[in-house]
Amino acid sequence: MDKTTRIGAIVNGIIVTVFILLLTAFYIRLDKEALRDLNDFSEMLDSYIENRIGVVVELPKDLKINGSDYSQNLKIGPNSYLKGIFVKGYSLKYVYEEKDNLFLLEIPISLIRFPTREFKIIVEVDGRVVYSSERGLIGNLVNSSFNNFTDFLGKSGTTKYKFNVRISPNPDVLLSSVFFNFLWGLIPWVALVTLNNIHARKEKDLEKAASALQGIISDMILRVETGEYLEYNPIETKHEPLLKVQNAIHNLFSRYTEAIAGFKSTTEELENTMAQIEEMQSALEERNFLLINTLAETVELKDIGTGEHSKKVMQLSLALATKLNITDPEELNAIKYGAILHDVGKIGIPDQILLKPGKLSPEEFEIMKTHTILGERVVSQIPGWELVADVVRHHHENIDGSGYPDGLSKGTLSLRAQIVSLVDVFTALTEDRPYRKALSPLEALELMQSMVGTKFDRELFEKFKEVVVEHMEFSGLSKDKSEAEEISDSEGGYLA
């Protein structure tokens, strides 16, 4: 087997492996989401019945309503009779007994919402569909409603009040998701191979040109030492940086015999080189920041599905630092990179804990708390980042000493860590989470007020409210008597 054949076999193996891994990951995600959506929908349906959401009517004992006999259609518990009795259109019907009286709860279909297109769902009673996210299935027999190849991926269960619920992937959404998952897995690999080949060719060409240039320079140095006449002939190359180096060398040696002019030319070249180095340094710092920001976004995508949280924390933290007249570059850098990387330690937290939708157990919470220590361990590997490590480790400390991991209080807790901690809480409250909707800035500040004196310093919190008001006005969110004005005008800086 020749080298080309071996490489082709390796490439094909990688493609197949990547495809299998993507399909496996997609199936696991789909299974978890199906179970989650099934449980959420069942709980919602049960809550409607428990809270009597809908039309409640007391039934006569003989089940004769408006001259019609419903004794053959209605029974205690869930009912499959579809047409509304006391509501317009279709409804879910549940008959319950209370104090020796029968009551009918009708839940209009319009009140029931299934929030995702990725799955289809049906509720059935006695073998007939009484609700579905696809309205056309309502009233059909269950066996005729689930008859495509995606049904084996579905889930089923029975609610507390005996409604049978079944869920399965939407075929169109499923196929498009599989396609795009495979495409997103394949494109980076193809791009990587292509870029690697381009880089290898350029590297080889550059090495060859650099070797030739080294020989020319060695020869010219020898001629300088013997006082011979110098004339530099540049080698041909497509590498722009190497061309610049050759031009500098040409300028240097062409003015060798002109002492004063040569000295001036050398000085100018050195100044140009320093400017280039400064530009390269600036570009390097920008690239490092982008890499750090990308790392933080990767952790967030794993955690909450968004890559913007740390960026918002950084922006508001720097705005608060400016409001506090912090000008020390080291402090500002610590706040900037500490905010970006404050949750980087979560990359070491097991997924079953990090992605758990419900409340963590005490043991799980203890494991979750270690993300501050893990994050400090990562950041501490970078020389000179001791202040950044302080922010990462202590962004969950409270001024009353009740935080973690070290139980620091106001006297021992750095201002930089307090800034990032405060902004982190506000940003999290104003973002959507799987278990709740985002709060408005005003609602978030109202909630955070109860934490002043325990978690947050009062003066720092007051300054932060000014930052929130300025941020809202700058982004054009405040109009007339807006939330920004309510925050500013309220007693103590927020609404009671």
N, C-alpha and C positions, 0 to 999 in steps of 0.2 A: 504494500500500500504506500503510494507516494505521499509527499508532504501536503499537496493540495487536497487529495482525497481525505487525509486525516483531519485537516482543518475543516473541510466540509462536513465530515461526520460529527466533529465536535460542535460546530455551529448548529447542525440539525438537532443534536442532543440537547443543546442549551435551549433552543426554541421550544422543543417538546416539553422539557422540564419546566420552563417558565410558564407555558400554557397550562400544564397540569397544576402547578402551584397556584396560578391565578384562579383556575376553576375551583380548586379546593377552598381557597380563601373566600371566593365569591359564594360558594355553597354554604360555608360556615356562617358567613355574614347574613345570607338570606334566611337561613334556619333560625338564627337568633332574632332577626327582625320580625319574622313571621310569628314566633312565639311571643315576642314582646307586644306586637300589635294585637294579637289574639287576646292576650291578657288585658291589655289596656281597654280594648273594645268591650270585653266581657264585664270588666269592672264598671265601665261607663253605663252599660245597659242595666247592671244591677243597681247602680246608684240612682238611675231614673225611677226604678220601681220602688226602692227604699224611700226615696224622697218624694214619691208620688208626683213626678214631673209629667204632666199631660192632663187629660180630662178625666176626672174621677166622678163616677155617677153611682148612686146606690141602686141596686137591682131588685126588682120584686122577686119573691120566692119562686113564682111560677115561670120566671124568665120571659115574660111577655112584655115587649117594649113597643110602644106606639102601635099596638094592634098586631105586632108580628111575634111569632113564637120562636125564641132563640134557644130553647131547651136542648135542641139537637146540635147547636153550634157552639155554645159556651159551656165551659167547665171551669172548675177551680184550678188555678194555675195558668200557664201559658196557653193561648188558643190560636188555632190556625185559620180561623175565619178572617178574611182579609179586608173586605169593604168596611169603611168606617161606619159606626153606628151613631155616635154623637159628634164625630169630627168628619171633616170633608176629606175624601180621598182614602188611601190605605193607611192603616195604623197597626201597631203592635198592641195586642190585647192581653191583659192579665187580670184574672178574677181572683179576689182574695176575700176571706171571711174575717169580719171584725165585729166582736160583740153580738154574735148570732145574726149579723146582717151581711149580705153579699154586696161587694162593691166591684165595679168595673173600672180599671185604669186603661185608658186608651192613649198610647204614645204616638202622636202623628209622625209619619215617616220623615217629614221635613225637619223634625227636631233632631234626628239621628244623623251624625256625620262620621264618615270614615275618612281620616285625613290624608291618606296616601294613595297614589295611583299605582304604586309598585305591586300592590296585592288587590285581589278581589275578595269579597267576604259575603257570606250569606248567613242568615239566621233562619232556622227551620223548626217547624213544629209539626209533628205527625206526618213527616215525609214531604212537606210542602214548604216552599220558600216564602217567608213572611217579611223578610227584608234582605236587600242586597245592594252593594255599591253600584251594581249594574241594574238599574231600575227595571229593565226588560225581563229580568229573571223572576221578579216578584209574582207569586202565584203559580210558578212552575213546580213540577215534581223535582225533588233534590237530585235524583239520579240523572235527569236530563240537563241539569245545570252545571255539573262537573264532569266533563267528558273529554278534556284535552290532555296533552302530554305533560302539562305542568302540575296536574292535580296531585301526583305522587309526591311533590315537594311541599304540599300543604300541611296544615295543622288543624285539629278539631278539638272541641271541648264543650262542656256543658256549664252554663252559668249557674250561679247560686239559686236563681229562680227558674231553673230547668229549661231555659232556651238553649237549643243546640246551635253552636257557632262553628262554621268551617271557613278556613282561609287558605288561599292558594295564590301563587305568583301570577300577575298579569302577563300573558304570553308575549305581547308586544314589548312591554317594558323589560321583561326577562331577557329576550333575545338581544335587544339593544344594549343592555347592561353587560351581557357576556361579550358582545362584540367590542364595546368600548374598553372593557377591562383588559381584553386581550391586546387591543390596539395600544393602550397606554403602557402595557408591559413590554410590547415589542419595539415601539418607537425609540425609547431611551437606549435599548440594547443596540439597535441598528445605528443610532446616532453615535453611541460610544465606540463601536467598531470603526465607523467611518472616521471619526475624529482621531482615533488612535492611529489609524493608517496614515492620515494626513500629517499628524504630529511626528510619526516615525520617519516619514520621508523628509520633512523639514529638518528634523534633528540630524539625519544623516548628511544632508546637504550642508547644514550649518557646521557640522564637525569637519567636513572636508574643507570648506572655505576657511574656517578658523585655523586649521593646520597649515594651509598655504600661507595665510596671513602671518602666522608665527614665524615661518621660514623667511619671509620677506623682511620682517622687522629685525630678526637676528642678523641678517646680512647687512641691513642698513646701520645697525648699531656698530657692527665691525667696521664699516666704512667711516662712521663718525669718529671712532677712536683713531683711525689712521689718517683722518683729514681729507679723505677723498670726496669728490663731488657727488652729491646726492640727488637722485631723481626717483620719485616714487610713482610706480605704475599700479593703480588699483586692480585687484583681481575682480572678475565678474561674479556677481552674486545677486540673488533676488531678495535677500534678507535686508530689510530696511535698517535695523539697528547696526548690522555689520557695515553697511554702506556709510552710516554716520561715523562709525569708528575709523573707517579708512579715510574719510574726508578730514577728520581731525588729525590723523597721522600725516596726511599729505600737507596740511597747513603747517604742522609743526616742523617737518623736515625741510619744506620749501623755503622756510625763513631762517634756516640754521645759520647761513653765512651773513645774515643781516642781524647783528646782535640786538640793537634797540628795537627794530621792527619785529624781530623774532620774539623778544621778550613780551612786547605788547600783544602779539598774536597769541602767544602761549597763555597770557593772562585772560584774554577774552575767551579762549577755548575752555580754560578751567572754569570761568564763570558760567559759560553755557552748560558745561558738564554738571556743575552744581545745581543749576536750574532744572536740568533734566532729572537729576537725582531727587530733588525736592518734589517734582511732579510725579516721579515713580513712587516716592514714599507716600504722597497723597493718594495716588491710585491704589497702592497696596493697602492703606488704611481703609479706604472705601470698600475694597474687595473683602477685607477681613470682616468689616461690619456686615456686609451682605451675607457672608458665610455664617457669621454668628446669628444673624436674624433668621436665616434659613433653618439653622439648627433649632432655634426656638419655635419657629412655625411648624417644623416637623413634629416636635413634641406635642404641640397644641392640637395638631390634626389627629394625633393618636388619642388625645385626651378628650377634647370637646368638639372636634370637627371644624375648627376655625383656626386660620393662621393669623388673625389680626389682634388677638388679645394682648400679647406682649408688646406689640407696636403701639397700641393705645396707651398701655401702662407707661411705656417709655415717654411718649409725647406729653402726657399729663404730668408725669413726674418731673420732667425737665421744666415744664411751665411752672410748676409749684416751686421748684428750686430757684427759678428766676424771680418769682414773687417774693421769695425769702432772701433775695439778694446774695445768693451763693454764687461766687465768681471763681473759686479755686478750680482750675482745670482738672486736677486729680479727683476732686469731689464730684464734679459734673460728669466726668467719664465713669466714675464708680456708679453714679445714679443711672446713667444712660445704659451701660452694659449690664448692671445689676438688674434693671427693669426688664431688659430684653431676655436675660437668662434666668430670671427668678424661679421659673418652674422647670429648669432643664433636668433637675434630679428626677422628675417624674418618668423619665425614660427608663429608670431602673425599677419602677413600681410594676408588679404583675398586672396584666390586663384585666384579670378577673376582679381586681380591687379598683384599679384606675377607672375602668369603664362600667363599674357596677351602677345601675340606674337608681337603686334604692339607697337607704341609709346604711352606712358602714357599721359593722359590729365594732365593739371596743378593740378587739384584736386587729381587725383590718385597719381601723383608724390609726393604731400605733404604727403599723407598717407604712400607711400613707404619710405619716408625719416624718418618716425618714427621708422623704424627698429633699428636704432642706439640707440634710447632711450629705446626701449623695450629690446634690448640686454643688455644694461647697467643695467637695472632693474633686469634681470635674474642673471647676473654675480655678482651684488652687494650683492646678498643673501649669497655669500660665504665669510666668515670672512677672512680678510687679502688679498683680491683680488681687492683692490682699484686701483692698477696700471693696472691690467687686464681690469677693468671696464673703465679706461681712454682710452685704445686702442679701445675697442668695441664701445664706444660712439663717438670717434673723428676720426675714420678711413676714414671718408668722408670730413674732413676739408681740406682747402687749405691754403697755406702759405700767400696768399694775402687777406685772410679773406672772400673769396667768397663761402666757403664750408658750410656744415651743420653738426650738428644742432645748434651750438653755434657761428658760424662765427669767429672762432679763427684764428689768424694770426701767422706768424713764431715766434714772440716773446713770444707768450703764448701757442703755440702748442708743445706738448712733442715730443722728438725725436723718442720715441718708436712708437707713433701713426703715425708719418711721415713715418717711415720704413714700417709698415704694409700697409699703404695707397698706397705707391709707388709700393710695390710688388703685392698688390691686383689688381691694374690696369694692370700691366704687365701680370700677370697670366690670368686675364680675356681676354685680347686681344689675347693671344696665345692659347686659348681654343675654340673649336667649340661651336657655339650657334645656336639655331633654325633659327635665322634670318641672320646668316653670318658664313663663314668658319673662322677657326683660322688663325691669322697672324703668319708669321715666327718671331723669336726673333728679327731679324734685322728690319722687318717692324714695329713691335710693338715699338721698341726703336725710330724709325724715327717719328712715330706718337706722342709718349710721349715727344719728344724733344720740340714740340710746346707748351707743358704745363709747361716747366721749367720757373721758375720765377713767375708763377701764382699758379699752383697747387703743383709743386715740388721745393725743394731747389736744386740749381745747383750742389753744392759739393756732396750732397747726391746722386743725379742722376749719377754723374760721377763714384762714388764708386760702384753704383749698376751695371753699365755697366761692370765693372771689374768682378763682381760676375757672371754676365750672361756669359761672355767669359769663366771663369773658369768652370762654370757648363757645358757649351757645350763641352769643351775639356774633362772634366772628364767623361761625358756620351758617348764619342766617336762620337759626332755628327759632328765634324769639320774635314775635309779632304782637303789637298792641300790649295787652296785659298778659305777657307770656310767662312761661315757667321761670325764665331768668329774672324777671321783675318780681315774681312771687318769692323767689329765693332771697333776693336782695331786700325786699320790703318787709319780710316776715320777722316777728320778734325773735331775737337771737340769731337771725340770719336764715331761718328755715321755718316752715309752717309747723304749728303745734299739732 
